[in-house]
Amino acid sequence: MNRFVVSDPSRCIGCGACRVTCSEAHRKRALRPASRISLVKTRDVSAAVTCHQCEGAPCLSVCPEGAISQEGDRLQVDEARCTGCLLCALVCPFGAVYPSAPSTAHVKAAPYSRASSARSAGLLRQKETGAYTSVVVCDLCAKAPDGPRCIAACPTKALSLMDEGALGHLARERRIDAIEKTSIAMQGATELRELLAAEAALGTGVVRDREDAPRDKTEVLP
Amino acid sequence: MSPLKPRVPNPISQGASRAVRPHGAAGGNGIGAPAVPQGKPHHDFGRCIACAACAVACDTSAIRIFVDEDEGMLVWTLDLTDCTWCGRCAAVCPTGAMGLVADSACRPAAFADDPEPPKRCLFALRECASCGRYYATNKEVEYASSLLEQEEGNADAARALALTGICPDCKRTHDAKAAGRRAGMKRF
């Protein structure tokens, strides 16, 4: 199974340390100095969006140059082969393939083009500049000695590496959680049933009459 | 636009292992550049998907693209007066729309000799189904979809195929929101 980095939005504070670390870690190892991770900040949620390292990677299957390959438990882009056609960026179901420019790039076609505008999305704007000659995807910092740098850099521990063991652990935790919730609900139902049975035996009907029984006050009125 | 998956080995792919492609001002015919067949380029509008790989590869900006947001069009232009016949546009083209004129190989690379009017092609842009912004050309989206359709029995490709109508920005936002729901976050 492919491993991948997951982010926990309940911990993410949207500081961007992962993005900075990602591009810096790759620059140090002579790879494109672009972030392989992006940050989404909406009103409700802030989360880092990462490559899911799909098993049947769509980016790999559309690449006309064979520049994207499966290396063990992750994907790898051959930056020298990539021509920057951005078909992979178009088909990625998570938008996790990023166009990148070499650090020496000068913008050729549209010097004052913005990153995106109100009427066209970032991908189209990046194409227009003609400087984005290769794509980058998360390679789990394969060249770094001790695993993905973004995980180490996250100040709130919102990022973690998901492998088969961690996935199984998560599934077990969720099952236990669900069982606990069900048992609490069942316990509540049992208690209510016992209460109703006791009331029926007494003939008082306290629980049922609590809301719609006439008050004493109404009886004293003429 | 060919329906078949193009796995055409090209000279840049072949030579990639020995030389990294030069970028920017370092010319296409410079020392250390991989050997690419050179010649006068010609463009087949029918097969072109306006992916702009040629515009990226072109060092002299003879091929350019512009986005015309008012018309909803992508404008692709080829001006042969700027062309150096380096042949890299043909080498990088994923669909084979850029080719080299057959008899040009034996002729010297004289670019101002035969004046031709600049070629200008228009491609309709696709609006994102989620945010309504332009994100790619219609032909490119259709081409990518046709490639994904060939991946039978691949669940990830099927999911990607279902999402080709959405721009990458929106896909990221949707992924973050899905992660938020998984984490059980409430609206504050």
Interface residues (C-beta under 8 A of the other chain):
Chain A: V6 S7 D8 P9 S10 S38 V40 T42 D44 V45 S46 A47 V49 C54 E55 G56 A57 P58 S61 V62 P64 E65 G66 A67 D78 E79 A80 R81 T83 G84 C85 L86 L87 A89 L90 V91 C92 P93 F94 G95 A96 V97 P102 T104 A105 H106 K108 A109 A110 S116 S117 A118 R119 S120 A121 G122 L123 L124 R125 K127 E128 G130 A131 Y132 T133
Chain B: P6 R7 V8 N10 I12 S13 A16 S17 A19 V20 R21 H23 G24 A25 C51 A52 A53 A55 V56 A57 C58 S61 R64 I65 F66 V67 E69 L74 V92 P94 T95 L125 C128 C131 R133 Y134 Y135 A136 E140 V141 Y143 A144 L147 L148 E151 N154 A155 D156 A157 R159 A160 L161 L163 T164 C167 P168 D169 C170 K171 R172 T173 D175 A176 K177 A179 G180 A183 G184 M185 R187 F188
